[in-house]
Amino acid sequence: MHHFAYRGDDLCCEGVSLAEIAATVGTPSYVYSLATLKRHFQVFDAAFADRKHVVCYSMKANSNVAVLRAMVSWGAGVDIVSVGELSRALKVGADPKKIVFSGVGKREDEIEAALRAGILAFNVESHGELEAIERVAARVGVRAPVSLRVNPDVDAETHPYISTGLQKNKFGIPVTQAREEYRFARGLPHVDVVGIDCHIGSQLTKVSPFRDAIARVANLCRELVADGVDLRYLDIGGGLGIAYDDSRGSGTAPPGRTGVGGAEPSQGSASEGEPPGPADYARAIQEALEEFAGLDVTLVCEPGRVIVGNAGVLLTKVLYLKHGEIKNFVIVDAAFNDLIRPAFYDSFHAIRPVRRGETETLVADVVGPVCETGDFLARDRELRRPKEGDLLAVMSAGAYGFSMASNYNSRPRAAEVLVDGDRFAVVRRRETIEDLMRGESIPDWVG
Ligand SMILES: *Cc1c(COP(=O)(O)O)cnc(C)c1O
């Protein structure tokens, strides 16, 4: 469900036409729908209403301060992975008692900042990190709340780059070593063991891997409780997938997929199955949690993509059309520095015309100006035949879009816009050429 739809022939975000935003703000620009964000957060939160829980929005998916502030105002906590994210979370007034800190490579300065902020828990990923947390907590003079992130060795059946719960992945403590590490953690004077955590990957389109992971964690929990560990939080991570091939209202034939390779399961046709919605996900989790009967734990969830993915689009303008011998190219002003998902994960984003006019279609690669063959937003895609100057919307770009953008080819990063009903605001101005060179200098012994 999202609030991007045609009014007549104009693609709108809530009550604002994307053409109006492009005319005011320029392109490329990310456009987010506040109503969609709110609905997604609330549906997810409501799915767990009948048990003690905290929804810690995984802000690496989209860390714009306006998006984050909105989430926090609806009661969200935050899952962070760096001191930069901690700063953003604190700036928007997130409750530190709802912040969890994940990631395999926390530096000591980051651990210290999080300890001083008084976060809910560190999700600890290695023996060395436990030692570092003990050292820093002793120095600061506090006890650090920790959960151990266990790697349950289950296949998330997602793209290899976003699968994290297998033994061969760098994440978490192997489930077979976890009991030992808990014993070690409990012996540390400045560490307070509060829970257990697992996150198995991203863009999962089935509930079974979540269920398997929880079953494995439940077995471990029984052993830990027998060892006397006081588990108060059970963090099940994030990873719920979204549908990227939503072509409702596009008026085009089913999108061509030759060459997209189906790397992400959701790229398949609708008949291959949609990702589960939050209610199905919650039901599967609740069922799996019956194994924990008698254990009084607060559930922590870390959704990212499922909240913001379909709440954003990347607005871009067609610069040129090029008809090669074997391929057509639609060259647009957004590139893989703006949205890296197609190049990085071979992922599929629906592309819709901002003004629906032409009904004739064209099969083309939609590519950006960057000097790399990997710079494409879509390949062999059937589109309504665009003209130079037409606007296109790359759908479902709210998650891992702007947050993964770079300045490659010295391209200033896109503007970000938030829409609320009939109004909109620039929530991050387009970068300038000055921004690009900020911090750089030429020593006097050069040249
Ligand atoms: C990235 C990440 C998430 C969020 O994943 P989504 O697929 O966006 O829901 C949650 N927890 C951890 C530890 C992560 O690294």
The ligand as a MOL file (V3000), in Angstrom:
LIG
                    3D

  0  0  0     0  0            999 V3000
M  V30 BEGIN CTAB
M  V30 COUNTS 15 15 0 0 0
M  V30 BEGIN ATOM
M  V30 1 C 19.8390 -3.6190 7.8050 0
M  V30 2 C 19.4190 -4.1720 9.1200 0
M  V30 3 C 18.0770 -4.1830 9.4920 0
M  V30 4 C 16.9730 -3.7310 8.5830 0
M  V30 5 O 16.7970 -4.5640 7.5010 0
M  V30 6 P 15.5500 -4.3480 6.5220 0
M  V30 7 O 15.7070 -5.4350 5.5230 0
M  V30 8 O 15.6700 -3.0040 5.9240 0
M  V30 9 O 14.3220 -4.5030 7.3550 0
M  V30 10 C 17.7630 -4.6180 10.7630 0
M  V30 11 N 18.7150 -5.0520 11.6250 0
M  V30 12 C 20.0180 -5.0630 11.2880 0
M  V30 13 C 21.0160 -5.5370 12.2790 0
M  V30 14 C 20.4170 -4.6280 10.0250 0
M  V30 15 O 21.7090 -4.6530 9.6990 0
M  V30 END ATOM
M  V30 BEGIN BOND
M  V30 1 1 1 2
M  V30 2 1 2 3
M  V30 3 2 2 14
M  V30 4 1 3 4
M  V30 5 2 3 10
M  V30 6 1 4 5
M  V30 7 1 5 6
M  V30 8 2 6 7
M  V30 9 1 6 8
M  V30 10 1 6 9
M  V30 11 1 10 11
M  V30 12 2 11 12
M  V30 13 1 12 13
M  V30 14 1 12 14
M  V30 15 1 14 15
M  V30 END BOND
M  V30 END CTAB
M  END
